[in-house]
Amino acid sequence: MNTKFLSLIFISAFIFLSGCYHANVTTGLEPSAQVYEQTFASAWIFGLVPPNVVRAQDECSNGVARVETRLSFVNMLVGNITFGIYTPMHIKVTCAAGGRADISSDEYDLYTINKDDPDEVTGETLRKATKKSLETEKPFYLELK
């Protein structure tokens, strides 16, 4: 066969068979316009060794609304060139606008802990909340004042 034809088939297969990986995690919080991105987060051995943990709390004071991870064409090209030893990925964190997820108050129990409470009071509050949650199979929301 013609080598140009084989090269064309190989390049076409490489382009068309290399789909893009994409995963979204949403928290239920309202997203803001504030976004934190890492375009080449270093992963190793086909992603078996994941990138370092993204410390979004420094960027997102109201929490995180959505986390997206994906392998773009360029990321996968780099991974293929290195035979999967180095596989970078794109991580995008969308910060929350503020507040907590929209859950009606009858779906959870609210407990409050004050910053100045002694450890015994904090522990007792957590014990009560956990016990009631297990009994009623209903989540609890813990508020720090």
N, CA and C atoms as a LAMMPS dump frame, in Angstrom:
ITEM: TIMESTEP
0
ITEM: NUMBER OF ATOMS
435
ITEM: BOX BOUNDS ff ff ff
-5.0000000000000000e+02 5.0000000000000000e+02
-5.0000000000000000e+02 5.0000000000000000e+02
-5.0000000000000000e+02 5.0000000000000000e+02
ITEM: ATOMS id mol type element x y z
1 1 1 N 0.828 -1.188 0
2 1 2 C 0 0 0
3 1 3 C 0.87 1.249 0
4 2 1 N 0.29 2.296 -0.416
5 2 2 C 0.964 3.577 -0.474
6 2 3 C 1.199 4.103 0.947
7 3 1 N 2.426 4.583 1.237
8 3 2 C 2.734 5.072 2.591
9 3 3 C 1.974 6.343 2.919
10 4 1 N 1.682 7.17 1.931
11 4 2 C 0.888 8.378 2.196
12 4 3 C -0.524 7.994 2.627
13 5 1 N -1.055 6.975 1.966
14 5 2 C -2.402 6.506 2.306
15 5 3 C -2.433 5.944 3.726
16 6 1 N -1.416 5.135 4.092
17 6 2 C -1.342 4.585 5.451
18 6 3 C -1.178 5.692 6.491
19 7 1 N -0.376 6.684 6.164
20 7 2 C -0.194 7.822 7.077
21 7 3 C -1.51 8.564 7.269
22 8 1 N -2.249 8.764 6.195
23 8 2 C -3.541 9.439 6.273
24 8 3 C -4.521 8.641 7.129
25 9 1 N -4.544 7.337 6.964
26 9 2 C -5.415 6.482 7.776
27 9 3 C -5.012 6.561 9.249
28 10 1 N -3.72 6.496 9.528
29 10 2 C -3.245 6.553 10.903
30 10 3 C -3.594 7.887 11.556
31 11 1 N -3.357 8.977 10.87
32 11 2 C -3.657 10.311 11.422
33 11 3 C -5.164 10.475 11.602
34 12 1 N -5.957 10.018 10.643
35 12 2 C -7.417 10.105 10.754
36 12 3 C -7.92 9.288 11.938
37 13 1 N -7.413 8.081 12.083
38 13 2 C -7.822 7.239 13.215
39 13 3 C -7.423 7.888 14.532
40 14 1 N -6.24 8.468 14.582
41 14 2 C -5.767 9.128 15.802
42 14 3 C -6.693 10.27 16.192
43 15 1 N -7.113 11.067 15.21
44 15 2 C -7.977 12.213 15.481
45 15 3 C -9.384 11.766 15.849
46 16 1 N -9.96 10.846 15.08
47 16 2 C -11.349 10.468 15.291
48 16 3 C -11.559 9.496 16.448
49 17 1 N -10.555 8.744 16.821
50 17 2 C -10.701 7.797 17.922
51 17 3 C -10.292 8.378 19.264
52 18 1 N -9.786 9.583 19.258
53 18 2 C -9.383 10.195 20.524
54 18 3 C -10.496 11.109 21.017
55 19 1 N -11.477 10.523 21.69
56 19 2 C -12.575 11.293 22.243
57 19 3 C -12.112 12.086 23.446
58 20 1 N -12.88 13.053 23.833
59 20 2 C -12.516 13.9 24.963
60 20 3 C -13.236 13.428 26.224
61 21 1 N -12.492 13.297 27.311
62 21 2 C -13.049 12.913 28.609
63 21 3 C -13.559 14.172 29.29
64 22 1 N -14.741 14.105 29.907
65 22 2 C -15.322 15.266 30.57
66 22 3 C -16.201 14.796 31.727
67 23 1 N -15.981 15.362 32.914
68 23 2 C -16.807 15.019 34.076
69 23 3 C -17.192 16.299 34.81
70 24 1 N -18.449 16.385 35.259
71 24 2 C -18.962 17.528 36.024
72 24 3 C -19.431 17.066 37.39
73 25 1 N -19.125 17.852 38.408
74 25 2 C -19.662 17.628 39.741
75 25 3 C -20.308 18.936 40.178
76 26 1 N -21.604 18.888 40.493
77 26 2 C -22.302 20.089 40.945
78 26 3 C -22.725 19.91 42.396
79 27 1 N -22.745 21.016 43.145
80 27 2 C -23.055 20.959 44.574
81 27 3 C -24.454 21.441 44.909
82 28 1 N -25.136 22.072 43.955
83 28 2 C -26.46 22.611 44.224
84 28 3 C -26.426 24.077 44.614
85 29 1 N -25.235 24.633 44.799
86 29 2 C -25.117 26.053 45.109
87 29 3 C -25.203 26.878 43.834
88 30 1 N -25.684 28.095 43.96
89 30 2 C -25.798 29 42.824
90 30 3 C -24.404 29.405 42.341
91 31 1 N -24.073 29.187 41.062
92 31 2 C -22.733 29.541 40.58
93 31 3 C -22.554 31.046 40.432
94 32 1 N -21.328 31.491 40.616
95 32 2 C -20.986 32.897 40.407
96 32 3 C -20.156 33.006 39.136
97 33 1 N -19.725 34.225 38.828
98 33 2 C -18.879 34.437 37.652
99 33 3 C -17.414 34.137 37.958
100 34 1 N -17.089 33.913 39.214
101 34 2 C -15.702 33.667 39.622
102 34 3 C -15.312 32.226 39.289
103 35 1 N -14.227 32.074 38.526
104 35 2 C -13.783 30.759 38.064
105 35 3 C -12.289 30.62 38.334
106 36 1 N -11.892 29.438 38.782
107 36 2 C -10.486 29.102 38.996
108 36 3 C -10.172 27.939 38.065
109 37 1 N -9.105 28.072 37.258
110 37 2 C -8.779 27.032 36.282
111 37 3 C -7.315 26.613 36.348
112 38 1 N -7.096 25.335 36.088
113 38 2 C -5.766 24.78 35.857
114 38 3 C -5.848 24.058 34.518
115 39 1 N -5.143 24.566 33.514
116 39 2 C -5.261 23.973 32.179
117 39 3 C -4.383 22.743 32.006
118 40 1 N -3.271 22.661 32.72
119 40 2 C -2.385 21.507 32.616
120 40 3 C -2.089 20.972 34.014
121 41 1 N -3.112 20.447 34.686
122 41 2 C -2.915 19.803 35.989
123 41 3 C -2.246 18.455 35.739
124 42 1 N -1.107 18.244 36.347
125 42 2 C -0.278 17.07 36.038
126 42 3 C -0.821 15.782 36.636
127 43 1 N -1.151 14.85 35.765
128 43 2 C -1.519 13.489 36.159
129 43 3 C -0.494 12.546 35.52
130 44 1 N -0.316 11.394 36.117
131 44 2 C 0.724 10.477 35.668
132 44 3 C 0.146 9.088 35.441
133 45 1 N 0.749 8.329 34.577
134 45 2 C 0.43 6.931 34.262
135 45 3 C -1.058 6.786 33.934
136 46 1 N -1.447 7.406 32.824
137 46 2 C -2.829 7.36 32.325
138 46 3 C -3.84 7.869 33.355
139 47 1 N -3.432 8.764 34.25
140 47 2 C -4.33 9.321 35.257
141 47 3 C -4.423 8.502 36.522
142 48 1 N -3.677 7.404 36.625
143 48 2 C -3.709 6.599 37.853
144 48 3 C -3.15 7.378 39.04
145 49 1 N -2.184 8.238 38.78
146 49 2 C -1.679 9.153 39.806
147 49 3 C -2.311 10.501 39.485
148 50 1 N -3.321 10.911 40.261
149 50 2 C -4.083 12.112 39.909
150 50 3 C -3.296 13.392 40.193
151 51 1 N -3.801 14.512 39.676
152 51 2 C -3.154 15.796 39.961
153 51 3 C -3.263 16.141 41.445
154 52 1 N -2.478 17.121 41.86
155 52 2 C -2.56 17.601 43.238
156 52 3 C -3.957 18.128 43.521
157 53 1 N -4.349 18.096 44.788
158 53 2 C -5.658 18.583 45.203
159 53 3 C -5.749 20.081 44.92
160 54 1 N -6.859 20.502 44.337
161 54 2 C -7.087 21.915 44.068
162 54 3 C -7.601 22.552 45.35
163 55 1 N -6.891 23.522 45.849
164 55 2 C -7.272 24.233 47.077
165 55 3 C -8.179 25.41 46.719
166 56 1 N -9.43 25.119 46.389
167 56 2 C -10.362 26.135 45.92
168 56 3 C -10.862 27.031 47.05
169 57 1 N -10.697 26.624 48.314
170 57 2 C -11.201 27.445 49.411
171 57 3 C -10.495 28.798 49.47
172 58 1 N -9.252 28.873 48.958
173 58 2 C -8.552 30.154 48.916
174 58 3 C -9.17 31.089 47.889
175 59 1 N -9.707 30.532 46.824
176 59 2 C -10.299 31.321 45.74
177 59 3 C -11.799 31.545 45.938
178 60 1 N -12.485 30.561 46.515
179 60 2 C -13.946 30.582 46.607
180 60 3 C -14.383 30.735 48.069
181 61 1 N -14.597 31.954 48.499
182 61 2 C -14.952 32.189 49.899
183 61 3 C -16.361 31.701 50.239
184 62 1 N -17.243 31.58 49.246
185 62 2 C -18.619 31.125 49.485
186 62 3 C -18.818 29.648 49.165
187 63 1 N -17.747 28.943 48.884
188 63 2 C -17.854 27.53 48.54
189 63 3 C -17.787 27.311 47.041
190 64 1 N -17.974 26.085 46.636
191 64 2 C -17.843 25.681 45.234
192 64 3 C -19.206 25.283 44.692
193 65 1 N -19.535 25.779 43.508
194 65 2 C -20.793 25.415 42.851
195 65 3 C -20.612 24.248 41.886
196 66 1 N -19.471 24.24 41.162
197 66 2 C -19.271 23.184 40.164
198 66 3 C -17.779 22.943 39.949
199 67 1 N -17.436 21.67 39.748
200 67 2 C -16.071 21.283 39.393
201 67 3 C -16.147 20.483 38.093
202 68 1 N -15.369 20.893 37.122
203 68 2 C -15.316 20.2 35.834
204 68 3 C -13.892 19.723 35.592
205 69 1 N -13.755 18.477 35.199
206 69 2 C -12.453 17.963 34.769
207 69 3 C -12.623 17.418 33.361
208 70 1 N -11.611 17.666 32.543
209 70 2 C -11.701 17.145 31.174
210 70 3 C -10.304 16.964 30.601
211 71 1 N -10.25 16.13 29.616
212 71 2 C -9.044 15.953 28.824
213 71 3 C -9.347 16.531 27.455
214 72 1 N -8.723 17.633 27.135
215 72 2 C -8.917 18.24 25.826
216 72 3 C -8.084 17.485 24.787
217 73 1 N -8.249 17.859 23.555
218 73 2 C -7.467 17.22 22.498
219 73 3 C -5.975 17.418 22.743
220 74 1 N -5.593 18.633 23.148
221 74 2 C -4.178 18.923 23.409
222 74 3 C -3.678 18.092 24.597
223 75 1 N -4.497 17.982 25.656
224 75 2 C -4.106 17.159 26.8
225 75 3 C -3.866 15.709 26.372
226 76 1 N -4.778 15.178 25.556
227 76 2 C -4.633 13.793 25.119
228 76 3 C -3.477 13.632 24.139
229 77 1 N -3.207 14.657 23.345
230 77 2 C -2.068 14.607 22.442
231 77 3 C -0.766 14.496 23.238
232 78 1 N -0.652 15.313 24.286
233 78 2 C 0.53 15.235 25.154
234 78 3 C 0.613 13.853 25.807
235 79 1 N -0.514 13.344 26.271
236 79 2 C -0.536 12.01 26.873
237 79 3 C -0.103 10.931 25.905
238 80 1 N -0.548 11.031 24.647
239 80 2 C -0.164 10.037 23.634
240 80 3 C 1.309 10.148 23.272
241 81 1 N 1.82 11.372 23.196
242 81 2 C 3.24 11.563 22.863
243 81 3 C 4.134 10.959 23.949
244 82 1 N 3.699 11.066 25.207
245 82 2 C 4.498 10.519 26.32
246 82 3 C 4.099 9.079 26.646
247 83 1 N 3.315 8.452 25.783
248 83 2 C 2.84 7.073 25.986
249 83 3 C 2.088 6.907 27.3
250 84 1 N 1.362 7.951 27.714
251 84 2 C 0.535 7.886 28.91
252 84 3 C 1.27 8.094 30.214
253 85 1 N 2.575 8.294 30.145
254 85 2 C 3.323 8.512 31.39
255 85 3 C 2.91 9.839 32.016
256 86 1 N 2.831 10.885 31.21
257 86 2 C 2.356 12.198 31.67
258 86 3 C 1.064 12.498 30.946
259 87 1 N -0.032 12.641 31.689
260 87 2 C -1.346 12.91 31.102
261 87 3 C -1.949 14.13 31.79
262 88 1 N -1.748 15.313 31.25
263 88 2 C -2.317 16.503 31.883
264 88 3 C -3.831 16.55 31.699
265 89 1 N -4.513 17.248 32.612
266 89 2 C -5.946 17.434 32.468
267 89 3 C -6.314 18.875 32.81
268 90 1 N -7.46 19.284 32.338
269 90 2 C -7.973 20.631 32.559
270 90 3 C -8.97 20.565 33.715
271 91 1 N -8.756 21.392 34.74
272 91 2 C -9.666 21.445 35.892
273 91 3 C -10.235 22.852 35.977
274 92 1 N -11.552 22.942 36.058
275 92 2 C -12.237 24.238 36.154
276 92 3 C -13.16 24.211 37.364
277 93 1 N -12.95 25.139 38.305
278 93 2 C -13.767 25.246 39.51
279 93 3 C -14.575 26.537 39.417
280 94 1 N -15.895 26.417 39.472
281 94 2 C -16.772 27.583 39.481
282 94 3 C -17.197 27.835 40.917
283 95 1 N -16.887 29.03 41.41
284 95 2 C -17.208 29.372 42.792
285 95 3 C -18.705 29.62 42.957
286 96 1 N -19.174 29.455 44.188
287 96 2 C -20.581 29.678 44.494
288 96 3 C -20.833 31.169 44.724
289 97 1 N -22.05 31.586 44.431
290 97 2 C -22.429 32.99 44.61
291 97 3 C -22.591 33.324 46.084
292 98 1 N -22.929 32.36 46.903
293 98 2 C -23.108 32.601 48.332
294 98 3 C -24.223 31.757 48.882
295 99 1 N -24.263 31.667 50.192
296 99 2 C -25.314 30.911 50.845
297 99 3 C -25.114 29.425 50.732
298 100 1 N -26.169 28.685 51.016
299 100 2 C -26.095 27.235 50.951
300 100 3 C -27.084 26.718 49.916
301 101 1 N -27.035 25.458 49.648
302 101 2 C -27.926 24.86 48.655
303 101 3 C -29.373 25.097 49.039
304 102 1 N -30.22 25.209 48.038
305 102 2 C -31.633 25.485 48.264
306 102 3 C -32.346 24.217 48.72
307 103 1 N -32.449 24.067 50.039
308 103 2 C -33.125 22.923 50.629
309 103 3 C -34.156 23.476 51.597
310 104 1 N -35.372 23.002 51.507
311 104 2 C -36.389 23.512 52.429
312 104 3 C -36.091 23.032 53.848
313 105 1 N -36.474 23.829 54.832
314 105 2 C -36.118 23.555 56.224
315 105 3 C -36.757 22.278 56.767
316 106 1 N -37.796 21.755 56.126
317 106 2 C -38.382 20.505 56.621
318 106 3 C -37.603 19.281 56.122
319 107 1 N -36.589 19.5 55.267
320 107 2 C -35.779 18.397 54.759
321 107 3 C -34.528 18.151 55.596
322 108 1 N -34.257 19.028 56.565
323 108 2 C -33.064 18.872 57.4
324 108 3 C -33.324 19.454 58.785
325 109 1 N -32.474 19.09 59.735
326 109 2 C -32.506 19.672 61.076
327 109 3 C -31.336 20.626 61.206
328 110 1 N -31.576 21.772 61.825
329 110 2 C -30.547 22.792 61.98
330 110 3 C -29.983 22.759 63.397
331 111 1 N -28.649 22.7 63.504
332 111 2 C -27.948 22.751 64.789
333 111 3 C -26.938 23.883 64.723
334 112 1 N -26.775 24.583 65.836
335 112 2 C -25.858 25.712 65.892
336 112 3 C -24.771 25.456 66.926
337 113 1 N -23.545 25.76 66.533
338 113 2 C -22.399 25.689 67.455
339 113 3 C -21.767 27.069 67.471
340 114 1 N -21.53 27.586 68.659
341 114 2 C -20.855 28.869 68.799
342 114 3 C -19.349 28.652 68.849
343 115 1 N -18.598 29.606 68.306
344 115 2 C -17.133 29.497 68.282
345 115 3 C -16.556 29.372 69.694
346 116 1 N -17.219 30.002 70.661
347 116 2 C -16.694 30.021 72.018
348 116 3 C -17.164 28.849 72.88
349 117 1 N -18 27.971 72.326
350 117 2 C -18.474 26.82 73.1
351 117 3 C -17.309 25.913 73.474
352 118 1 N -17.334 25.374 74.694
353 118 2 C -16.285 24.404 75.048
354 118 3 C -16.451 23.12 74.226
355 119 1 N -15.384 22.342 74.158
356 119 2 C -15.389 21.112 73.367
357 119 3 C -16.496 20.157 73.778
358 120 1 N -16.826 20.115 75.058
359 120 2 C -17.88 19.21 75.536
360 120 3 C -19.228 19.574 74.927
361 121 1 N -19.531 20.881 74.858
362 121 2 C -20.817 21.329 74.299
363 121 3 C -20.855 21.041 72.792
364 122 1 N -19.756 21.324 72.107
365 122 2 C -19.679 21.045 70.67
366 122 3 C -19.846 19.552 70.399
367 123 1 N -19.16 18.728 71.165
368 123 2 C -19.277 17.28 71.01
369 123 3 C -20.68 16.781 71.275
370 124 1 N -21.33 17.307 72.303
371 124 2 C -22.701 16.904 72.631
372 124 3 C -23.67 17.306 71.524
373 125 1 N -23.485 18.494 70.964
374 125 2 C -24.342 18.948 69.86
375 125 3 C -24.181 18.035 68.647
376 126 1 N -22.955 17.701 68.325
377 126 2 C -22.711 16.795 67.203
378 126 3 C -23.271 15.401 67.465
379 127 1 N -23.15 14.923 68.697
380 127 2 C -23.689 13.61 69.039
381 127 3 C -25.206 13.592 68.874
382 128 1 N -25.891 14.633 69.378
383 128 2 C -27.348 14.721 69.249
384 128 3 C -27.767 14.779 67.779
385 129 1 N -27.059 15.603 67.001
386 129 2 C -27.4 15.749 65.589
387 129 3 C -27.227 14.429 64.845
388 130 1 N -26.132 13.744 65.113
389 130 2 C -25.864 12.467 64.446
390 130 3 C -26.888 11.416 64.846
391 131 1 N -27.202 11.341 66.123
392 131 2 C -28.17 10.348 66.608
393 131 3 C -29.536 10.58 65.966
394 132 1 N -29.991 11.848 65.959
395 132 2 C -31.296 12.139 65.378
396 132 3 C -31.301 11.876 63.873
397 133 1 N -30.204 12.183 63.207
398 133 2 C -30.101 11.942 61.773
399 133 3 C -30.2 10.452 61.456
400 134 1 N -29.558 9.632 62.276
401 134 2 C -29.624 8.187 62.068
402 134 3 C -31.026 7.647 62.333
403 135 1 N -31.688 8.209 63.342
404 135 2 C -33.038 7.74 63.68
405 135 3 C -34.072 8.158 62.633
406 136 1 N -33.985 9.405 62.168
407 136 2 C -34.999 9.933 61.242
408 136 3 C -34.608 9.779 59.771
409 137 1 N -33.354 9.358 59.528
410 137 2 C -32.828 9.251 58.168
411 137 3 C -32.963 10.573 57.418
412 138 1 N -32.73 11.656 58.128
413 138 2 C -32.83 12.997 57.593
414 138 3 C -31.481 13.704 57.867
415 139 1 N -30.946 14.453 56.896
416 139 2 C -29.661 15.125 57.111
417 139 3 C -29.787 16.262 58.112
418 140 1 N -28.653 16.71 58.623
419 140 2 C -28.657 17.894 59.47
420 140 3 C -27.704 18.928 58.918
421 141 1 N -27.997 20.168 59.226
422 141 2 C -27.177 21.298 58.799
423 141 3 C -26.554 21.882 60.061
424 142 1 N -25.249 22.061 60.029
425 142 2 C -24.523 22.571 61.173
426 142 3 C -24.079 23.991 60.891
427 143 1 N -24.484 24.909 61.747
428 143 2 C -24.173 26.328 61.559
429 143 3 C -23.181 26.753 62.64
430 144 1 N -22.119 27.434 62.225
431 144 2 C -21.107 27.915 63.155
432 144 3 C -21.286 29.416 63.306
433 145 1 N -21.471 29.862 64.547
434 145 2 C -21.646 31.299 64.816
435 145 3 C -20.515 31.82 65.656
